[in-house]
């Protein structure tokens, strides 16, 4: 697993939250004036079929306000591993090893299946301190559930429109259908960017159970950023997931499943608001 550390400013914006107070312009100037202040380590964790590089455009926005960020590449990307070995436990332990190297406490920003791996990591990694989790169209299994237990049949149908199982991998079998189901963009440039940041996914990772007790999340500040036009984890499924772990602080972006690629500036603003940076 590869850890990328980088710093990267964007203008004052309005981010609307649900059950939040973020209804006014966020003043970045005060952050820039106090850039020497210590912030939590902000860690981006990608979802299924993505590379860590999918976060690079969001990361650049954080560098503009002098917030250091870290990107984690989960197993099954560049490493020559058999898909059967990349269980959710293996992915979580590998992530734990990386998180232990970072200054504590941590703010985790998780997307899609990355939410499940983060939850699994919390059950294995006792010497990290997580203060915040921002879920972006992410799953959040608890109490022995599998990662995608709260998704709908329609979500599953949309996923398999461009994916098929082959030899332990969930393979991208139809690139056009894959991009169509994972985004709501018609831009050829964005389509190419999505494909360049996408990989086949080890099937077994999504089959593991997460034995995280809901009580373990009680002292962690949690926010959820809904991707309203998502066809992989639909808006309705996202709402069920957020309710299952009692999230009150929510934001909504009009995007498909991959806002870090299709709307990185808007997503970065929402994350900044959620973390109150």
Backbone as CSV, one residue per row, in Angstrom:
resi,resn,N_x,N_y,N_z,CA_x,CA_y,CA_z,C_x,C_y,C_z
1,UNK,0.845,-1.180,0.000,0.000,0.000,0.000,0.879,1.228,0.000
2,UNK,0.500,2.195,-0.787,1.342,3.365,-0.975,0.675,4.558,-0.329
3,UNK,1.436,5.294,0.469,0.941,6.486,1.130,1.535,7.698,0.462
4,UNK,0.660,8.608,0.029,1.131,9.824,-0.608,0.846,10.986,0.333
5,UNK,1.859,11.819,0.579,1.684,12.963,1.454,1.887,14.225,0.630
6,UNK,0.953,15.117,0.765,1.036,16.311,-0.068,0.269,17.438,0.586
7,UNK,0.573,18.671,0.213,-0.241,19.802,0.596,-0.783,20.514,-0.657
8,UNK,-1.981,21.091,-0.828,-2.295,21.829,-2.098,-3.157,23.050,-1.940
9,UNK,-6.030,25.933,-2.550,-6.714,27.036,-2.014,-7.819,27.258,-2.962
10,UNK,-8.736,27.306,-2.413,-9.845,27.644,-3.259,-10.615,28.766,-2.609
11,UNK,-11.431,29.466,-3.404,-12.054,30.696,-2.955,-13.161,30.437,-1.953
12,UNK,-13.595,31.541,-1.291,-14.691,31.466,-0.341,-15.952,30.973,-1.031
13,UNK,-16.642,30.012,-0.378,-17.821,29.410,-0.981,-18.884,29.215,0.077
14,UNK,-20.086,28.881,-0.384,-21.170,28.511,0.510,-21.410,27.024,0.360
15,UNK,-21.382,26.302,1.480,-21.711,24.887,1.469,-22.931,24.707,2.350
16,UNK,-24.016,24.207,1.789,-25.242,24.032,2.554,-25.241,22.674,3.215
17,UNK,-25.509,22.642,4.517,-25.594,21.377,5.234,-27.003,21.139,5.720
18,UNK,-27.281,19.869,6.029,-28.558,19.494,6.617,-28.303,19.219,8.086
19,UNK,-29.074,19.848,8.981,-28.834,19.738,10.404,-27.447,20.269,10.759
20,UNK,-27.020,21.301,10.096,-25.731,21.915,10.388,-25.923,23.419,10.444
21,UNK,-24.834,24.133,10.762,-24.891,25.592,10.785,-24.102,26.193,9.640
22,UNK,-23.642,25.347,8.697,-22.812,25.840,7.598,-23.652,26.459,6.481
23,UNK,-24.375,27.540,6.800,-25.200,28.195,5.794,-24.641,29.566,5.434
24,UNK,-23.414,29.838,5.810,-22.802,31.122,5.514,-21.458,30.884,4.844
25,UNK,-20.905,31.913,4.184,-19.606,31.719,3.534,-18.549,31.253,4.524
26,UNK,-17.725,30.313,4.099,-16.640,29.807,4.929,-15.422,30.684,4.686
27,UNK,-14.902,31.289,5.738,-13.810,32.236,5.585,-12.469,31.507,5.639
28,UNK,-11.865,31.289,4.475,-10.590,30.602,4.428,-9.435,31.502,4.852
29,UNK,-9.633,32.807,4.793,-8.526,33.720,5.097,-7.987,33.492,6.506
30,UNK,-8.897,33.254,7.473,-8.429,33.049,8.834,-7.569,31.796,8.938
31,UNK,-7.887,30.771,8.145,-7.073,29.559,8.142,-5.690,29.839,7.572
32,UNK,-5.661,30.632,6.494,-4.371,30.939,5.881,-3.527,31.782,6.839
33,UNK,-4.162,32.724,7.525,-3.437,33.558,8.473,-2.875,32.740,9.634
34,UNK,-3.520,31.605,9.939,-3.095,30.775,11.061,-2.661,29.402,10.562
35,UNK,-1.957,29.385,9.451,-1.571,28.108,8.848,-0.584,27.330,9.705
36,UNK,0.019,28.012,10.694,0.940,27.300,11.578,0.200,26.484,12.636
37,UNK,-1.127,26.669,12.746,-1.895,25.892,13.713,-1.836,24.411,13.368
38,UNK,-1.906,23.597,14.390,-1.847,22.153,14.190,-3.238,21.631,13.842
39,UNK,-3.339,20.865,12.758,-4.592,20.245,12.352,-4.461,18.735,12.439
40,UNK,-5.593,18.072,12.561,-5.585,16.617,12.473,-5.017,16.186,11.124
41,UNK,-4.441,15.008,11.094,-4.024,14.433,9.812,-5.275,14.048,9.029
42,UNK,-5.458,14.647,7.859,-6.616,14.345,7.012,-6.219,13.237,6.043
43,UNK,-6.933,12.120,6.095,-6.571,10.934,5.321,-7.705,10.577,4.368
44,UNK,-7.395,10.488,3.070,-8.378,10.117,2.053,-8.287,8.621,1.764
45,UNK,-9.432,7.933,1.827,-9.494,6.491,1.605,-10.476,6.215,0.478
46,UNK,-9.976,5.670,-0.616,-10.801,5.469,-1.812,-11.701,4.248,-1.680
47,UNK,-12.625,4.125,-2.620,-13.548,3.005,-2.634,-13.165,1.949,-3.645
48,UNK,-14.086,1.016,-3.856,-13.852,-0.085,-4.790,-13.650,0.441,-6.206
49,UNK,-12.780,-0.215,-6.943,-12.471,0.062,-8.351,-11.692,1.347,-8.570
50,UNK,-11.286,2.024,-7.501,-10.544,3.274,-7.664,-9.108,3.133,-7.180
51,UNK,-8.257,4.001,-7.702,-6.890,4.156,-7.206,-6.844,5.337,-6.234
52,UNK,-5.805,5.380,-5.430,-5.636,6.526,-4.549,-5.532,7.834,-5.310
53,UNK,-5.021,7.768,-6.531,-4.868,8.973,-7.358,-6.197,9.647,-7.666
54,UNK,-7.307,8.949,-7.460,-8.623,9.555,-7.702,-8.878,10.740,-6.776
55,UNK,-8.132,10.837,-5.675,-8.290,11.946,-4.727,-7.413,13.149,-5.066
56,UNK,-6.591,13.088,-6.083,-5.558,14.110,-6.285,-6.126,15.510,-6.502
57,UNK,-7.255,15.637,-7.206,-7.833,16.963,-7.447,-8.410,17.558,-6.167
58,UNK,-8.995,16.733,-5.323,-9.481,17.200,-4.020,-8.298,17.603,-3.151
59,UNK,-7.262,16.806,-3.190,-6.069,17.080,-2.393,-5.459,18.435,-2.735
60,UNK,-5.467,18.799,-4.018,-4.916,20.090,-4.433,-5.665,21.241,-3.784
61,UNK,-6.978,21.097,-3.617,-7.757,22.143,-2.958,-7.355,22.301,-1.498
62,UNK,-7.050,21.208,-0.834,-6.612,21.282,0.559,-5.238,21.933,0.671
63,UNK,-4.388,21.681,-0.281,-3.067,22.310,-0.262,-3.177,23.825,-0.359
64,UNK,-4.202,24.292,-1.071,-4.394,25.738,-1.230,-4.721,26.422,0.090
65,UNK,-5.249,25.678,1.052,-5.522,26.271,2.369,-4.554,25.721,3.419
66,UNK,-3.436,25.196,2.924,-2.336,24.785,3.800,-2.719,23.690,4.794
67,UNK,-3.583,22.782,4.367,-3.934,21.624,5.185,-3.241,20.400,4.593
68,UNK,-2.289,19.809,5.306,-1.626,18.603,4.790,-2.608,17.435,4.726
69,UNK,-2.536,16.659,3.679,-3.413,15.502,3.524,-2.598,14.282,3.126
70,UNK,-3.200,13.135,3.293,-2.540,11.868,3.008,-3.506,11.000,2.206
71,UNK,-3.011,10.370,1.170,-3.819,9.471,0.343,-3.318,8.052,0.535
72,UNK,-4.231,7.142,0.767,-3.864,5.739,0.930,-4.322,4.951,-0.289
73,UNK,-3.413,4.176,-0.846,-3.740,3.223,-1.906,-3.987,1.867,-1.251
74,UNK,-5.195,1.375,-1.323,-5.519,0.094,-0.702,-4.962,-1.069,-1.521
75,UNK,-4.798,-2.237,-0.923,-4.260,-3.397,-1.644,-5.110,-3.771,-2.853
76,UNK,-4.437,-4.327,-3.861,-5.137,-4.751,-5.071,-5.013,-3.767,-6.203
77,UNK,-4.207,-2.736,-6.016,-3.989,-1.754,-7.075,-2.705,-2.102,-7.836
78,UNK,-1.575,-1.692,-7.313,-0.318,-1.913,-8.037,0.429,-3.161,-7.574
79,UNK,0.054,-3.711,-6.400,0.795,-4.848,-5.872,0.428,-6.140,-6.602
80,UNK,1.403,-7.003,-6.852,1.123,-8.287,-7.515,0.603,-9.319,-6.515
81,UNK,-0.650,-9.192,-6.098,-1.249,-10.089,-5.122,-2.377,-10.884,-5.760
82,UNK,-2.614,-12.077,-5.249,-3.765,-12.844,-5.728,-5.023,-12.243,-5.114
83,UNK,-6.131,-12.183,-5.855,-7.335,-11.535,-5.335,-7.874,-12.209,-4.079
84,UNK,-7.682,-13.527,-3.954,-8.201,-14.248,-2.796,-7.523,-13.825,-1.495
85,UNK,-6.331,-13.250,-1.600,-5.598,-12.848,-0.391,-6.036,-11.490,0.134
86,UNK,-6.756,-10.731,-0.689,-7.066,-9.348,-0.305,-8.434,-9.302,0.370
87,UNK,-8.515,-9.921,1.538,-9.732,-9.890,2.333,-9.900,-8.510,2.956
88,UNK,-11.065,-8.258,3.507,-11.269,-6.963,4.160,-10.362,-6.837,5.383
89,UNK,-10.077,-7.964,6.035,-9.154,-7.942,7.176,-7.747,-7.573,6.726
90,UNK,-7.306,-8.149,5.613,-5.975,-7.828,5.082,-5.901,-6.355,4.691
91,UNK,-6.926,-5.858,4.002,-6.937,-4.450,3.591,-6.908,-3.529,4.803
92,UNK,-7.692,-3.875,5.833,-7.756,-3.041,7.033,-6.442,-3.062,7.807
93,UNK,-5.807,-4.223,7.900,-4.539,-4.301,8.618,-3.445,-3.533,7.882
94,UNK,-3.477,-3.601,6.557,-2.512,-2.844,5.764,-2.724,-1.351,5.964
95,UNK,-3.998,-0.927,5.988,-4.297,0.477,6.226,-3.884,0.884,7.635
96,UNK,-4.112,0.021,8.596,-3.696,0.289,9.973,-2.200,0.577,10.038
97,UNK,-1.415,-0.233,9.349,0.041,-0.042,9.347,0.420,1.337,8.826
98,UNK,-0.309,1.819,7.829,-0.034,3.148,7.270,-0.489,4.249,8.224
99,UNK,-1.668,4.084,8.817,-2.204,5.111,9.709,-1.344,5.276,10.954
100,UNK,-0.732,4.202,11.408,0.125,4.274,12.588,1.336,5.174,12.369
101,UNK,1.720,5.373,11.121,2.887,6.200,10.810,2.573,7.691,10.817
102,UNK,1.299,8.041,10.850,0.893,9.441,10.729,0.766,10.101,12.092
103,UNK,0.944,11.437,12.135,0.675,12.160,13.379,-0.788,11.975,13.778
104,UNK,-1.010,11.736,15.040,-2.362,11.560,15.560,-2.838,12.875,16.171
105,UNK,-4.161,13.129,16.243,-5.274,12.298,15.797,-5.518,12.407,14.298
106,UNK,-6.453,11.578,13.827,-6.747,11.475,12.406,-8.170,11.931,12.095
107,UNK,-8.332,12.495,10.901,-9.652,12.735,10.309,-9.720,11.892,9.048
108,UNK,-10.580,10.880,9.038,-10.697,9.987,7.895,-11.786,10.472,6.953
109,UNK,-11.478,10.524,5.668,-12.449,10.872,4.626,-12.587,9.636,3.753
110,UNK,-13.746,8.985,3.819,-13.896,7.661,3.213,-14.957,7.679,2.116
111,UNK,-14.685,6.936,1.060,-15.618,6.852,-0.065,-16.004,5.408,-0.309
112,UNK,-17.293,5.160,-0.512,-17.810,3.870,-0.941,-17.312,2.740,-0.038
113,UNK,-16.707,1.704,-0.608,-16.221,0.571,0.176,-15.150,0.976,1.188
114,UNK,-14.525,2.132,0.970,-13.547,2.634,1.928,-14.120,2.812,3.319
115,UNK,-15.440,3.057,3.401,-16.085,3.166,4.709,-16.046,1.855,5.463
116,UNK,-16.253,0.748,4.748,-16.201,-0.572,5.381,-14.792,-0.896,5.853
117,UNK,-13.803,-0.573,5.033,-12.418,-0.864,5.411,-11.998,0.000,6.600
118,UNK,-12.468,1.252,6.645,-12.185,2.106,7.799,-12.811,1.528,9.064
119,UNK,-14.055,1.070,8.970,-14.709,0.475,10.139,-13.977,-0.783,10.593
120,UNK,-13.556,-1.606,9.636,-12.799,-2.809,9.990,-11.478,-2.434,10.651
121,UNK,-10.841,-1.384,10.161,-9.582,-0.922,10.743,-9.764,-0.529,12.202
122,UNK,-10.891,0.089,12.531,-11.150,0.492,13.913,-11.215,-0.705,14.852
123,UNK,-11.557,-1.877,14.329,-11.618,-3.077,15.170,-10.246,-3.718,15.364
124,UNK,-9.283,-3.356,14.534,-7.964,-3.999,14.557,-6.856,-3.108,15.083
125,UNK,-7.041,-1.814,14.991,-5.944,-0.855,15.149,-6.164,-0.032,16.420
126,UNK,-5.635,-0.517,17.530,-5.912,0.113,18.819,-5.071,1.355,19.088
127,UNK,-3.962,1.522,18.377,-3.064,2.628,18.692,-3.173,3.789,17.708
128,UNK,-4.329,3.926,17.072,-4.607,5.145,16.311,-5.745,5.886,17.003
129,UNK,-5.797,7.188,16.789,-6.844,8.020,17.378,-7.605,8.708,16.253
130,UNK,-8.853,8.317,16.048,-9.690,8.903,15.000,-10.677,9.863,15.643
131,UNK,-10.581,11.140,15.292,-11.498,12.155,15.822,-12.711,12.366,14.935
132,UNK,-12.528,12.225,13.605,-13.605,12.517,12.657,-13.632,11.455,11.568
133,UNK,-14.844,11.178,11.071,-14.996,10.421,9.832,-15.998,11.158,8.955
134,UNK,-15.592,11.460,7.734,-16.498,12.022,6.731,-16.765,10.925,5.710
135,UNK,-18.018,10.501,5.610,-18.427,9.451,4.674,-18.943,10.111,3.394
136,UNK,-18.429,9.702,2.250,-18.872,10.240,0.961,-19.477,9.107,0.157
137,UNK,-20.789,9.101,0.047,-21.485,7.999,-0.616,-20.846,6.673,-0.214
138,UNK,-20.683,6.506,1.083,-19.910,5.382,1.613,-20.791,4.408,2.372
139,UNK,-20.360,3.160,2.396,-20.994,2.170,3.255,-20.385,2.288,4.644
140,UNK,-21.106,1.785,5.656,-20.654,1.922,7.042,-21.143,0.736,7.868
141,UNK,-20.731,-0.479,7.499,-21.258,-1.670,8.172,-20.841,-1.756,9.640
142,UNK,-21.762,-2.244,10.465,-21.514,-2.450,11.890,-22.148,-3.769,12.312
143,UNK,-21.780,-4.225,13.508,-22.431,-5.379,14.142,-22.445,-6.627,13.271
144,UNK,-21.348,-6.892,12.568,-21.234,-8.114,11.786,-21.805,-8.061,10.387
145,UNK,-22.205,-6.883,9.925,-22.775,-6.754,8.574,-21.672,-6.771,7.521
146,UNK,-22.043,-7.160,6.304,-21.135,-7.070,5.165,-21.191,-5.654,4.589
147,UNK,-20.179,-5.258,3.826,-20.101,-3.877,3.343,-21.350,-3.362,2.638
148,UNK,-21.956,-4.182,1.778,-23.024,-3.654,0.924,-24.410,-4.159,1.316
149,UNK,-24.577,-4.487,2.595,-25.833,-5.082,3.060,-27.027,-4.135,2.988
150,UNK,-26.801,-2.840,2.982,-27.911,-1.881,2.960,-28.202,-1.327,1.570
151,UNK,-27.543,-1.876,0.546,-27.802,-1.411,-0.817,-29.039,-2.092,-1.389
152,UNK,-29.606,-1.487,-2.417,-30.829,-2.006,-3.027,-30.511,-2.917,-4.210
153,UNK,-31.518,-3.645,-4.667,-31.375,-4.485,-5.859,-31.066,-3.639,-7.086
154,UNK,-31.628,-2.436,-7.134,-31.363,-1.534,-8.255,-29.905,-1.090,-8.253
155,UNK,-29.357,-0.818,-7.065,-27.935,-0.488,-6.957,-27.087,-1.616,-7.540
156,UNK,-27.418,-2.843,-7.149,-26.668,-4.012,-7.620,-26.759,-4.155,-9.136
157,UNK,-27.942,-3.951,-9.674,-28.143,-4.044,-11.126,-27.290,-3.014,-11.855
158,UNK,-27.278,-1.788,-11.345,-26.479,-0.732,-11.975,-24.990,-1.059,-11.919
159,UNK,-24.543,-1.602,-10.800,-23.133,-1.966,-10.649,-22.723,-2.994,-11.698
160,UNK,-23.537,-4.012,-11.879,-23.171,-5.093,-12.790,-23.403,-4.756,-14.265
161,UNK,-23.860,-3.552,-14.551,-24.017,-3.172,-15.960,-22.669,-3.055,-16.661
162,UNK,-21.614,-2.762,-15.910,-20.284,-2.644,-16.512,-19.240,-3.528,-15.868
163,UNK,-19.677,-4.415,-14.956,-18.762,-5.246,-14.171,-19.174,-6.709,-14.284
164,UNK,-18.180,-7.599,-14.305,-18.489,-9.028,-14.214,-17.444,-9.719,-13.344
165,UNK,-17.841,-10.842,-12.731,-16.918,-11.613,-11.902,-16.079,-12.523,-12.782
166,UNK,-14.763,-12.527,-12.539,-13.882,-13.401,-13.313,-12.614,-13.695,-12.517
167,UNK,-12.418,-14.949,-12.155,-11.181,-15.380,-11.515,-10.842,-14.663,-10.229
168,UNK,-11.834,-14.397,-9.403,-11.592,-13.729,-8.130,-11.620,-12.214,-8.190
169,UNK,-11.793,-11.675,-9.379,-11.839,-10.222,-9.569,-13.228,-9.782,-10.014
170,UNK,-13.629,-8.598,-9.581,-14.765,-7.908,-10.182,-14.162,-7.048,-11.293
171,UNK,-14.285,-7.529,-12.520,-13.597,-6.914,-13.656,-14.480,-5.887,-14.361
172,UNK,-13.842,-4.804,-14.787,-14.534,-3.814,-15.619,-14.643,-4.419,-17.010
173,UNK,-15.819,-4.905,-17.343,-16.015,-5.643,-18.596,-16.527,-4.764,-19.725
174,UNK,-17.151,-3.644,-19.377,-17.696,-2.720,-20.370,-17.408,-1.304,-19.878
175,UNK,-16.380,-0.668,-20.435,-15.948,0.636,-19.933,-17.024,1.703,-20.086
176,UNK,-17.751,1.673,-21.196,-18.804,2.673,-21.414,-19.900,2.532,-20.371
177,UNK,-20.344,1.308,-20.132,-21.389,1.070,-19.133,-20.879,1.368,-17.728
178,UNK,-19.621,1.047,-17.469,-19.023,1.325,-16.163,-19.054,2.818,-15.867
179,UNK,-18.575,3.621,-16.798,-18.544,5.072,-16.590,-19.956,5.626,-16.481
180,UNK,-20.880,5.115,-17.274,-22.263,5.582,-17.246,-22.922,5.323,-15.898
181,UNK,-22.637,4.171,-15.295,-23.257,3.849,-14.008,-22.544,4.527,-12.841
182,UNK,-21.250,4.763,-12.968,-20.487,5.346,-11.868,-20.489,6.873,-11.878
183,UNK,-20.887,7.506,-12.974,-20.925,8.971,-13.030,-22.239,9.431,-13.643
184,UNK,-22.482,10.737,-13.559,-23.628,11.332,-14.251,-23.133,12.370,-15.255
185,UNK,-21.890,12.209,-15.699,-21.274,13.171,-16.616,-21.264,12.636,-18.041
186,UNK,-21.414,13.531,-19.000,-21.332,13.182,-20.420,-20.014,13.631,-21.043
187,UNK,-19.109,14.160,-20.230,-17.857,14.711,-20.743,-16.880,13.603,-21.124
188,UNK,-16.415,13.568,-22.384,-15.407,12.571,-22.784,-14.117,12.693,-21.979
189,UNK,-13.742,13.929,-21.631,-12.530,14.133,-20.834,-12.669,13.500,-19.460
190,UNK,-13.831,13.723,-18.835,-14.071,13.127,-17.524,-14.159,11.612,-17.614
191,UNK,-14.758,11.117,-18.690,-14.841,9.670,-18.878,-13.441,9.061,-18.922
192,UNK,-12.546,9.704,-19.651,-11.171,9.209,-19.740,-10.484,9.258,-18.379
193,UNK,-10.744,10.321,-17.615,-10.155,10.449,-16.289,-10.640,9.333,-15.365
194,UNK,-11.928,9.016,-15.451,-12.483,7.940,-14.625,-11.799,6.617,-14.946
195,UNK,-11.682,6.301,-16.220,-11.046,5.040,-16.620,-9.588,4.994,-16.179
196,UNK,-8.883,6.118,-16.296,-7.471,6.163,-15.904,-7.268,5.967,-14.406
197,UNK,-8.308,6.246,-13.627,-8.219,6.110,-12.173,-8.961,4.885,-11.652
198,UNK,-9.310,3.967,-12.541,-10.107,2.799,-12.166,-9.332,1.503,-12.362
199,UNK,-9.683,0.497,-11.568,-9.029,-0.811,-11.631,-10.067,-1.900,-11.397
200,UNK,-9.706,-3.134,-11.729,-10.506,-4.276,-11.310,-10.382,-4.413,-9.792
201,UNK,-11.425,-4.939,-9.160,-11.481,-4.996,-7.696,-11.478,-6.440,-7.200
202,UNK,-10.670,-6.756,-6.169,-10.736,-8.099,-5.588,-12.138,-8.369,-5.037
203,UNK,-12.773,-9.420,-5.495,-14.161,-9.690,-5.109,-14.304,-9.976,-3.624
204,UNK,-13.323,-10.646,-3.048,-13.454,-11.105,-1.667,-13.493,-9.959,-0.663
205,UNK,-12.932,-8.810,-1.018,-12.902,-7.677,-0.089,-14.305,-7.271,0.334
206,UNK,-15.225,-7.270,-0.606,-16.591,-6.850,-0.316,-17.443,-7.891,0.362
207,UNK,-16.870,-9.078,0.630,-17.633,-10.162,1.247,-17.371,-10.309,2.740
208,UNK,-16.381,-9.595,3.259,-16.037,-9.752,4.671,-17.024,-9.067,5.599
209,UNK,-17.151,-9.611,6.803,-18.032,-9.023,7.811,-17.254,-8.044,8.686
210,UNK,-17.964,-7.028,9.165,-17.341,-5.993,9.992,-17.953,-6.046,11.387
211,UNK,-17.167,-6.521,12.339,-17.661,-6.699,13.707,-17.401,-5.452,14.553
212,UNK,-17.782,-4.301,14.034,-17.619,-3.059,14.790,-18.902,-2.763,15.545
213,UNK,-18.775,-2.587,16.850,-19.934,-2.230,17.657,-20.289,-0.766,17.416
214,UNK,-21.560,-0.495,17.247,-22.012,0.878,16.996,-21.530,1.837,18.083
215,UNK,-21.431,1.348,19.303,-21.002,2.178,20.426,-19.588,2.714,20.217
216,UNK,-18.779,1.996,19.437,-17.399,2.419,19.198,-17.321,3.708,18.391
217,UNK,-18.414,4.063,17.708,-18.443,5.283,16.899,-18.966,6.484,17.675
218,UNK,-19.395,6.268,18.906,-20.098,7.307,19.663,-19.276,8.573,19.843
219,UNK,-17.996,8.426,20.113,-17.155,9.592,20.397,-16.442,10.141,19.167
220,UNK,-16.749,9.601,17.994,-16.169,10.091,16.743,-17.156,11.043,16.075
221,UNK,-16.678,12.223,15.670,-17.541,13.168,14.950,-17.768,12.636,13.542
222,UNK,-19.034,12.461,13.182,-19.364,11.829,11.901,-20.181,12.775,11.029
223,UNK,-19.829,12.837,9.753,-20.587,13.601,8.760,-20.777,12.730,7.527
224,UNK,-21.849,12.985,6.793,-22.106,12.220,5.559,-22.346,13.200,4.419
225,UNK,-21.638,13.003,3.322,-21.841,13.802,2.115,-22.560,12.925,1.104
226,UNK,-23.816,13.249,0.850,-24.626,12.481,-0.095,-24.283,12.861,-1.532
227,UNK,-24.155,11.868,-2.391,-24.061,12.085,-3.837,-25.455,11.811,-4.399
228,UNK,-26.197,12.866,-4.677,-27.637,12.733,-4.914,-27.979,11.928,-6.162
229,UNK,-27.122,11.970,-7.178,-27.431,11.286,-8.441,-26.723,9.937,-8.569
230,UNK,-26.224,9.425,-7.467,-25.469,8.171,-7.462,-26.364,6.998,-7.867
231,UNK,-25.864,6.168,-8.769,-26.596,4.963,-9.183,-25.979,3.690,-8.610
232,UNK,-24.798,3.787,-8.023,-24.127,2.626,-7.436,-24.537,2.450,-5.974
233,UNK,-24.497,3.518,-5.219,-25.080,3.556,-3.871,-26.091,4.694,-3.916
234,UNK,-27.317,4.370,-4.202,-28.341,5.376,-4.478,-28.547,6.309,-3.290
235,UNK,-29.132,7.450,-3.566,-29.415,8.438,-2.525,-30.204,7.803,-1.383
236,UNK,-31.186,6.963,-1.731,-31.992,6.293,-0.710,-31.132,5.342,0.129
237,UNK,-30.240,4.624,-0.523,-29.344,3.720,0.211,-28.393,4.510,1.105
238,UNK,-27.890,5.620,0.600,-27.008,6.465,1.410,-27.725,6.959,2.662
239,UNK,-28.986,7.341,2.507,-29.754,7.809,3.660,-29.929,6.706,4.695
240,UNK,-30.193,5.476,4.229,-30.308,4.348,5.161,-28.999,4.128,5.915
241,UNK,-27.898,4.228,5.189,-26.583,4.029,5.802,-26.319,5.095,6.862
242,UNK,-26.575,6.358,6.523,-26.351,7.452,7.472,-27.208,7.277,8.724
243,UNK,-28.453,6.862,8.532,-29.346,6.646,9.675,-28.876,5.487,10.547
244,UNK,-28.268,4.481,9.930,-27.861,3.286,10.679,-26.776,3.574,11.705
245,UNK,-26.008,4.645,11.493,-24.962,5.002,12.458,-25.218,6.382,13.072
246,UNK,-26.477,6.823,12.980,-26.944,8.035,13.676,-26.190,9.295,13.278
247,UNK,-25.970,9.472,11.988,-25.314,10.694,11.519,-26.335,11.821,11.413
248,UNK,-26.016,12.951,12.010,-26.883,14.126,11.965,-26.351,15.208,11.028
249,UNK,-25.053,15.262,10.869,-24.410,16.319,10.083,-24.248,15.847,8.643
250,UNK,-25.071,16.368,7.724,-25.056,15.881,6.347,-24.967,17.025,5.344
251,UNK,-24.438,16.701,4.169,-24.310,17.624,3.042,-24.740,16.876,1.791
252,UNK,-25.116,17.594,0.764,-25.554,16.958,-0.479,-24.875,17.613,-1.672
253,UNK,-24.322,16.774,-2.556,-23.732,17.222,-3.815,-24.514,16.582,-4.951
254,UNK,-24.824,17.348,-5.972,-25.534,16.805,-7.137,-24.530,16.124,-8.059
255,UNK,-24.167,14.908,-7.700,-23.174,14.184,-8.486,-23.521,12.709,-8.511
256,UNK,-22.805,11.983,-9.378,-22.882,10.537,-9.379,-21.977,9.971,-8.297
257,UNK,-21.508,8.734,-8.501,-20.783,8.026,-7.452,-19.365,8.535,-7.234
258,UNK,-18.822,9.317,-8.163,-17.410,9.696,-8.085,-17.207,11.210,-8.057
259,UNK,-17.728,11.916,-7.053,-17.585,13.377,-7.027,-16.144,13.847,-6.917
260,UNK,-15.248,12.999,-6.397,-13.837,13.411,-6.305,-13.210,13.566,-7.681
261,UNK,-13.813,12.953,-8.701,-13.334,13.104,-10.074,-14.188,14.075,-10.879
262,UNK,-15.495,14.056,-10.671,-16.384,14.876,-11.499,-16.645,16.257,-10.916
263,UNK,-16.637,16.398,-9.597,-16.860,17.692,-8.931,-15.893,17.860,-7.756
264,UNK,-14.589,17.829,-8.016,-13.620,17.855,-6.912,-13.632,19.137,-6.095
265,UNK,-13.866,20.285,-6.737,-13.876,21.544,-5.991,-15.055,21.590,-5.027
266,UNK,-16.230,21.232,-5.517,-17.425,21.239,-4.667,-17.281,20.228,-3.531
267,UNK,-16.734,19.071,-3.832,-16.543,18.062,-2.795,-15.556,18.545,-1.742
268,UNK,-14.464,19.162,-2.177,-13.475,19.667,-1.225,-14.096,20.686,-0.278
269,UNK,-14.944,21.559,-0.812,-15.610,22.557,0.030,-16.495,21.888,1.080
270,UNK,-17.206,20.852,0.682,-18.074,20.140,1.619,-17.260,19.441,2.705
271,UNK,-16.128,18.852,2.329,-15.277,18.182,3.317,-14.721,19.196,4.310
272,UNK,-14.260,20.340,3.802,-13.741,21.402,4.670,-14.819,21.836,5.660
273,UNK,-16.049,21.999,5.175,-17.147,22.393,6.058,-17.432,21.312,7.095
274,UNK,-17.438,20.059,6.656,-17.726,18.951,7.570,-16.679,18.849,8.675
275,UNK,-15.427,19.079,8.327,-14.344,18.999,9.306,-14.149,20.302,10.068
276,UNK,-14.913,21.341,9.668,-14.831,22.649,10.312,-13.395,23.177,10.337
277,UNK,-12.733,23.082,9.196,-11.350,23.551,9.079,-11.303,25.053,8.838
